[in-house]
Amino acid sequence: ATAEAEFVASISCSGHGRAFLDGSILDGKPVCECNACYGGPHCSVFLPECIADADSGDPMFLEPFWLKHAASSTIVVPGWHRMSYEFNDDSLISKELDAQIRKLHAVIGNAVTDGRFIIFGVGATQLLHAAVHALSTTNHPSSPSRVVASTPYYPIYKEQTEFFNSEDYKFEGDTSLCNNNSGYKGNFIELVTSPNNPDGQLKKAVLQGPSAKTIHDFAYYWPHYTPIPALADENLMIFTLSKLTGHGGSRFGWAIIKDEAVHQRMLTYMNLSTYGVARETQLRVLKLLKVAVENEGKEMFKFGYQTMRNRWRKLSKTMSLSKRFSIQELETQFCSFSEKVRGATPAYAWLKCEREEDKDCNAVLHSVNITGRHGSLFGAESRFVRLSLVKSDDDFDLLLKRMGTLVSQENNNDGINKIMTHTDEFIGTK
């Protein structure tokens, strides 16, 4: 296994791709899988007309860290490993991984785990729906729970709730609209993302009272993306490995739950839908988290923070030269993890087209081969677009270059307009 891994790692893909053990084979060797906008047998050919993909939140920005720590983060899984459905205590959850997750939160200081239940899921996506199911009203089919989120909200909240089409709950849209129109009539399930996806704002629940239940999505509540002002101590909190370590493909997330009855309902959902998370995944996550908390977490989180800070600074500098486009402003706060006042380093830029005629901002970006995620998917206006900053260095560099082109065009056009205006005034004077 070691020999195979080292052989694949030795294959050169020019720094713009990667070969994998489970990839395509040509002439007995794994083939390079190239990053977007690169091609050729060794990913050495730049494709100038390609699309700068800033749509997905694929967290590849942490890949260089894991390349550097390949040895300490590698696992070998023999054929006899964990063949049983359950662990020897009849559960589906590794007790060692449970303990490692609690240690992680203690080191970072971003969530209370003492006296809480922890449940594993196939990414945050599965956990979100399990949580909606667990909190929904089941004894009043004529009055389903109303699922709401404050605009702009993560699109999967709406898509997932509508897809499962349950009689126990339905998506009602923006939290403030439901509050204004219904005056808290009925039962509500509010989804709160903090930092928010797409705009990076630290958010709190809007609805209060016995008829309102809240799911806190803390996928981005890590020092990579935001100052950590305080320990989160909510009734139901969801985290995901993908935005923590970058391993989106491992499909692993966890929920921290106060109420035992809610925990049991979520556990039943998991058992009936997937019967737990794969043992290989749990083993890999255990190894990754041990590396993440080495030296009190300083190395991985320092790398992640510096990478995102540099990207945000570069994009902010480019956008500061523009009047046509703007991006969100985020407050500086004291971060208990880094023990200093620092700014946010968000996963996404929430771009707005400021000109009245630019009603479809995504179409404007398409003019220079940039694709983002349309603002309407987040319940917002079409003049907003989410741009992903968490992809590979190649992806970010191309996005920055293309945005620079748009801003340069704007400034050049403004310069021409000023010259024409001055000329017209001069001719009029003559």
Residue pairs with C-beta under 8 A, 6 or more apart in sequence:
1 76
2 76
4 21
5 21
5 74
8 19
8 20
8 21
8 30
9 70
11 19
11 29
11 30
11 32
12 42
13 19
13 32
13 33
13 34
13 42
13 43
14 38
14 42
14 43
14 44
15 43
16 34
16 35
16 38
16 43
16 44
16 394
17 32
17 33
17 34
17 35
17 38
17 42
17 43
18 32
18 33
19 29
19 30
19 31
19 32
19 33
20 30
20 33
21 30
23 30
23 31
23 33
24 30
24 31
25 31
31 41
32 41
32 42
32 43
34 40
34 43
35 43
35 392
35 394
35 395
36 50
36 51
36 52
36 53
36 392
36 394
36 395
36 398
37 46
37 47
37 50
37 51
37 52
37 394
37 398
38 44
38 45
38 46
38 47
38 394
39 45
39 47
49 369
50 369
50 398
51 369
51 370
51 371
52 369
52 370
52 371
52 395
52 398
52 399
52 401
52 402
53 371
53 388
53 391
53 395
54 370
54 371
54 372
54 387
54 388
54 389
54 391
54 395
54 399
55 371
55 372
55 373
55 388
56 388
56 391
57 197
57 243
57 347
57 348
57 388
57 390
58 248
58 388
58 390
58 391
59 242
59 243
59 246
59 248
59 347
59 390
59 391
60 246
60 390
60 391
60 392
60 395
61 246
61 304
61 307
61 308
61 311
61 389
61 390
61 391
61 392
61 393
61 396
62 245
62 246
62 300
62 303
62 304
62 307
63 246
63 392
64 303
64 393
65 246
65 299
65 300
65 303
65 304
66 73
66 245
66 246
69 291
72 291
72 294
73 287
73 288
73 291
74 287
75 283
75 284
75 287
77 280
77 283
81 279
81 280
81 283
82 279
82 280
82 283
85 92
85 275
85 276
86 92
87 93
87 94
87 95
89 95
92 120
92 270
92 271
92 275
92 276
92 277
93 118
93 119
93 120
93 276
93 277
93 282
94 279
94 282
94 283
94 286
96 286
97 120
97 282
97 285
97 286
97 289
98 118
100 286
100 289
100 290
100 293
101 113
101 118
101 254
101 289
102 113
102 114
102 118
103 289
103 293
104 289
104 292
104 293
104 297
105 111
105 112
105 113
105 256
106 113
107 293
107 296
107 297
108 222
108 223
108 228
108 297
108 301
108 337
109 228
109 231
109 336
109 337
110 218
110 221
110 222
110 228
110 231
110 232
110 337
111 218
111 221
111 231
111 232
111 233
111 237
111 239
111 256
112 231
112 232
112 233
112 256
113 256
115 258
116 256
116 257
116 258
117 256
117 257
117 258
117 260
117 263
118 254
118 255
118 256
118 257
119 127
119 130
119 254
119 255
119 257
119 263
119 266
119 267
119 270
120 252
120 253
120 254
120 270
120 276
120 277
120 282
121 127
121 130
121 252
121 253
121 254
121 255
121 270
121 277
122 251
122 252
122 253
122 274
122 277
123 240
123 241
123 242
123 248
123 251
123 252
123 253
124 217
124 219
124 238
124 239
124 240
124 242
124 253
125 156
125 160
125 253
126 253
126 270
126 273
126 274
127 238
127 253
127 254
127 255
127 266
128 156
128 157
128 160
128 191
128 215
128 217
128 238
129 160
129 161
129 164
129 269
130 255
130 266
130 269
130 270
130 273
131 215
131 236
131 238
131 255
131 262
131 266
132 145
132 147
132 160
132 161
132 169
132 189
132 215
133 166
133 168
133 169
133 265
133 266
133 269
134 262
134 265
134 266
134 269
135 145
135 189
135 213
135 215
135 236
135 262
136 144
136 145
136 166
136 168
136 169
136 187
136 189
137 143
137 144
137 145
137 168
137 169
137 187
138 168
141 167
141 168
143 186
143 187
144 166
144 167
144 168
144 169
144 170
145 168
145 169
145 170
145 186
145 187
145 188
145 189
145 213
146 169
146 170
146 172
146 178
146 182
146 186
146 187
146 188
146 189
147 157
147 161
147 169
147 170
147 171
147 172
147 188
147 189
147 191
148 171
148 172
148 173
148 174
148 175
148 178
148 188
148 189
148 190
148 191
148 207
149 157
149 158
149 174
149 175
149 190
149 191
149 192
149 193
149 379
150 174
150 175
150 176
150 192
150 203
150 206
151 174
151 176
151 378
151 379
151 380
152 196
152 198
152 199
152 350
152 375
152 378
152 379
152 380
152 384
153 174
153 191
153 193
153 196
153 378
153 379
154 191
154 193
154 197
154 198
154 217
154 378
155 373
155 377
155 378
157 171
157 191
158 171
158 173
158 379
161 169
161 170
161 171
162 170
162 171
169 189
172 178
173 379
174 379
175 190
175 206
175 207
176 206
178 188
179 206
179 207
184 207
184 209
184 211
184 212
186 211
187 211
187 212
187 213
188 207
188 211
188 212
188 213
189 213
189 214
189 215
190 205
190 206
190 207
190 212
190 213
190 214
190 215
191 214
191 215
191 217
192 203
192 204
192 205
192 214
192 215
192 216
192 217
193 203
193 217
193 219
193 220
194 201
194 202
194 203
194 204
194 216
194 217
194 218
194 220
194 221
195 201
195 202
195 203
195 220
195 221
195 225
195 226
195 344
195 346
195 347
196 202
196 203
197 217
197 219
197 220
197 347
197 348
197 386
198 348
198 350
198 373
198 378
198 386
199 328
199 346
199 348
199 350
200 220
200 225
200 226
200 328
200 330
200 344
200 346
200 347
200 348
200 350
201 328
201 330
202 226
202 229
205 212
205 214
205 216
207 214
213 235
214 234
214 235
214 236
215 236
215 238
216 232
216 234
216 236
216 237
216 238
217 238
218 232
218 237
218 238
218 239
219 238
219 239
219 240
219 242
219 243
220 226
220 243
220 346
220 347
221 228
221 232
221 239
222 228
222 243
222 244
222 301
222 304
223 301
223 304
223 305
223 335
223 337
223 338
224 243
224 301
224 304
224 305
224 307
224 308
224 345
224 347
225 243
225 308
225 344
225 345
225 346
225 347
226 344
226 345
226 346
227 332
227 333
227 334
227 335
227 338
227 341
227 342
227 343
227 344
228 335
228 336
228 337
229 333
229 334
229 335
229 336
230 336
234 258
235 257
235 258
235 259
235 262
236 255
236 256
236 257
236 258
236 259
236 262
237 255
237 256
237 257
238 253
238 254
238 255
238 256
239 253
239 254
239 255
239 256
240 252
240 253
240 254
241 247
241 248
241 250
241 252
241 253
241 285
241 288
242 248
242 250
242 252
242 253
243 347
243 390
244 292
245 288
245 289
245 292
245 300
247 284
247 285
247 288
250 281
250 284
250 285
251 277
251 281
252 277
252 281
252 282
252 285
255 266
257 263
257 266
270 276
291 300
292 300
292 301
294 300
297 337
301 337
305 338
305 345
308 345
308 346
308 347
308 389
308 390
309 343
309 345
311 345
311 389
311 396
312 343
312 344
312 345
312 346
312 349
312 389
314 400
315 327
315 349
315 389
315 400
315 403
316 327
318 400
318 403
318 404
318 407
319 325
319 326
319 327
319 349
319 403
319 407
321 407
321 411
322 406
322 407
322 410
322 411
323 354
323 410
323 414
324 353
324 354
324 355
324 358
324 406
324 407
324 410
325 351
325 352
325 353
325 354
325 403
325 406
325 407
326 351
326 352
326 354
327 349
327 350
327 351
327 352
328 346
328 349
328 350
330 343
330 344
330 346
331 343
331 344
332 341
332 342
332 343
332 344
333 341
333 342
333 344
334 340
334 341
335 341
335 342
346 389
347 388
347 389
347 390
348 386
348 387
348 388
348 389
348 390
349 386
349 387
349 389
350 384
350 386
351 361
351 365
351 372
351 384
351 385
351 386
351 387
352 361
352 383
352 384
353 359
353 361
353 364
353 383
353 384
353 385
354 383
358 364
358 383
359 382
359 383
360 382
360 383
361 372
361 375
361 382
361 383
361 384
361 385
362 371
362 372
362 374
362 375
362 382
362 385
364 406
365 371
365 372
365 385
365 402
365 406
367 406
368 402
368 405
368 406
369 402
370 387
370 399
370 402
370 403
370 406
372 385
372 386
372 387
372 388
373 385
373 386
373 388
374 382
374 385
375 381
375 382
375 383
375 384
375 385
375 386
376 382
378 384
378 386
387 399
388 395
389 396
